Amino acid sequence: MNKIDKCKAARDYHTHGCNCAQSILAAFHQEMGLTEDQCMALAGGMGGGMRCGSICGAISGGILVLGMLFPARPDEGPDAKRRITRQTQEYIRRFRACFTDRDCADLLKRKDLVPSPQAQALGVADHCGILIVSAVEILCDYIAELKGE
């Protein structure tokens, strides 16, 4: 799947009742070797900012994808932890560069969200839909960079 297909898939998962984290994780399920059901189970408690208004599910879902695609295994030692820390922090930085906030409760208060180009092209106008599609776009670009593409 290319970036456009992943954005569409994430939008469709959300439209059919998935939370933000589930929508993002499921859009990448094939690359991660997970089933859609596994994605739903893994990210079920992450919607609504981990069900308490904390970190947005669009962020936590993206972090799960990064962890699956670039795992930090214990046998790799501290370098692996430093690598996943850098990747996680960079993904959050890129998300915040677009939306300033990172917490669901704060993002839900915002009325000035600017959709990414892909979200605009897909006609996504709902609050969480904008965050989801934009986050997938950010994530796809970042993963391509990490893979040297």
C-alpha positions in Angstrom: 0.0 0.0 0.0 1.2 3.5 -0.8 0.7 6.6 1.4 -2.6 7.5 -0.3 -4.0 4.0 0.3 -2.9 4.0 3.9 -4.5 7.4 4.5 -7.7 6.1 2.9 -7.6 2.9 4.9 -7.1 4.8 8.2 -10.0 7.1 7.3 -12.2 4.1 6.5 -11.3 2.3 9.8 -12.3 5.4 11.7 -15.5 5.9 9.7 -16.5 2.4 10.7 -16.0 3.0 14.4 -12.4 2.4 15.2 -10.6 4.8 17.5 -7.6 6.9 16.3 -4.9 4.4 17.4 -6.8 1.4 16.0 -7.3 3.2 12.7 -3.6 4.0 12.3 -2.3 0.6 13.5 -4.7 -1.3 11.2 -3.7 0.8 8.2 -0.2 -0.7 8.6 -1.3 -4.2 9.6 0.2 -5.9 6.5 3.7 -4.5 6.9 3.7 -5.4 10.6 2.4 -9.0 10.0 -0.6 -8.4 12.2 -4.2 -9.1 11.5 -6.8 -6.4 11.7 -8.3 -8.1 14.8 -4.9 -8.0 16.5 -4.6 -4.3 15.7 -8.0 -3.7 17.2 -7.1 -5.5 20.4 -3.7 -3.9 20.8 -4.9 -0.4 20.3 -8.4 -0.7 21.8 -7.5 1.2 25.0 -5.6 3.9 23.4 -8.5 5.9 21.9 -9.6 9.1 23.7 -6.0 9.7 24.8 -5.6 6.3 26.5 -9.2 6.8 27.7 -8.3 9.7 29.9 -7.6 12.6 27.5 -3.8 12.0 27.5 -1.6 11.3 24.4 -3.7 11.4 21.2 -4.4 8.0 19.7 -3.0 9.2 16.4 0.3 9.6 18.2 0.2 6.4 20.2 -0.9 4.4 17.1 2.0 5.8 15.2 4.4 4.9 18.0 3.1 1.3 17.9 3.7 1.2 14.1 7.3 2.5 14.6 7.9 -0.1 17.3 6.7 -2.9 15.1 8.6 -1.8 12.0 11.8 -0.9 13.8 11.8 -3.0 17.0 14.1 -2.3 19.9 15.2 -5.8 21.0 16.8 -6.4 24.4 19.7 -8.3 22.9 20.6 -5.1 20.9 21.5 -3.3 24.2 21.1 0.4 25.0 21.6 1.5 21.4 18.2 0.0 20.4 16.5 1.9 23.2 18.2 5.1 22.2 17.1 4.5 18.6 13.5 3.9 19.3 13.5 6.9 21.7 14.8 9.1 18.9 12.3 7.8 16.5 9.4 8.2 18.9 10.4 11.7 19.8 10.8 12.7 16.2 7.4 11.4 15.3 5.8 13.3 18.1 7.8 16.4 17.1 6.5 16.2 13.5 2.9 15.7 14.8 3.2 18.7 17.1 4.7 20.8 14.3 1.4 20.4 12.6 -1.0 20.4 15.5 0.9 22.0 18.4 -0.7 19.8 21.1 -0.2 16.1 21.8 -3.0 15.4 24.3 -6.4 14.3 23.1 -8.2 16.7 25.5 -6.3 19.7 24.3 -6.6 18.7 20.6 -10.4 18.3 21.0 -10.6 21.9 22.2 -8.9 23.2 19.1 -11.1 24.6 16.4 -8.2 25.6 14.1 -6.9 22.3 12.9 -5.4 22.5 9.4 -5.7 19.2 7.5 -2.6 17.8 5.8 -2.7 17.8 1.9 -3.8 14.2 1.9 -6.6 14.9 4.4 -7.7 17.8 2.2 -7.6 15.6 -1.0 -9.7 13.0 0.7 -12.2 15.5 1.9 -11.7 14.7 5.5 -13.3 17.4 7.7 -14.1 15.7 11.0 -11.8 16.5 13.9 -10.3 13.1 14.6 -10.3 12.2 10.9 -8.1 15.2 10.2 -5.7 14.0 12.9 -5.7 10.4 11.8 -5.1 11.0 8.1 -2.5 13.7 8.8 -0.7 11.4 11.2 -0.6 8.6 8.7 0.8 11.0 6.2 3.5 12.1 8.7 4.2 8.5 9.6 4.5 7.3 6.0 7.0 10.1 5.2 9.0 9.4 8.3 9.1 5.7 7.7 10.3 6.3 4.1 13.1 8.4 5.5 14.1 5.8 8.1 14.2 3.2 5.3 16.3 5.5 3.1 13.6 5.8 0.4 
